[in-house]
Amino acid sequence: MLHAAIAKKIAKPLVFVKLISDRRGTTVVKLVDTSTSESNPTYYALKFSEANSDTAKLIENEALVLQDLTNFTDGLYCDSGEFDNQAYLLTKWLEGRRLVDVVRDVKSIADRCERRVGWLELALNLTKKVHELHTLDYLHYDIQPEHFREIDGKLQLFDFGLSCMGDSINILYKGALIHYQSPEVCNYIVQESKIIQYDIISEIYSVAATLFVLYTNKTVMDYDHKPSLNEKWQIIATGTPRTFKEVEAEAFPELEAVLQACLVPDRDKRMADLSEVIMALEDILTVHESTDKE
């Protein structure tokens, strides 16, 4: 078995715990190191796919990226390679909370001003984490709520299969989760382009789209009528971002203005760097924290 071979290679008694996912040619399982304390066990995530497949290329790419981003990921990488025609990646298990749980806590805050401070802190933590990645000359390429975990009050970003240096042409990128894809990315897909041009402006859109979905529980563009995937790409490529009012979300004009500045369909009119987004959010937070103390 694969995990037994890896256990022998890294000299740790790894035992299967449970299947996490098995889709699109990639399997992810949870393992435990049985030599660690039962009260505080050490868990691992093992991701594997058939060697020489497209999904194997993503696993191999992620392994290289994680080794290059050791400090940024807090040493998430453990091992990688190929065994019995399976490409694999072994990482530390992230025990943190999902963003949906963090959002639930923020929404439960009764006082409106305190609730807004909670939203701003979440938005800042998320934006700062992605901006930190950008300062290391990397783009994530797959920003979405499920790729963050809150650990000890800080956000951790993971799933780097599509990640690439910012100045490189990423031949692996064929699009990501549609709700967070920018209009220009969707336009490339609609046109069946062999190479999708993706840059920091596109990723800024994805960050804002993630925050929009977290705040409103609705997608940026209107496809609530459940059109086909191709129609969704068309709608995002040519549509207009919805407002908080249109999706019946709680009014928060200052936060909405920042998000809308990052969601402008015309990429040339978007905020050009996440440092601008951070400054704007910090200014709003300062005002709301002052109001909360009065």
Helices and strands as residue ranges (DSSP letters): H 2-10, E 14-23, E 26-33, E 42-50, H 54-68, E 77-83, E 86-92, E 97-98, H 99-107, H 112-135, E 138-139, G 145-147, E 148-151, E 154-157, E 164-165, G 178-180, H 183-190, H 200-216, H 229-238, H 253-262, G 267-269, H 274-293
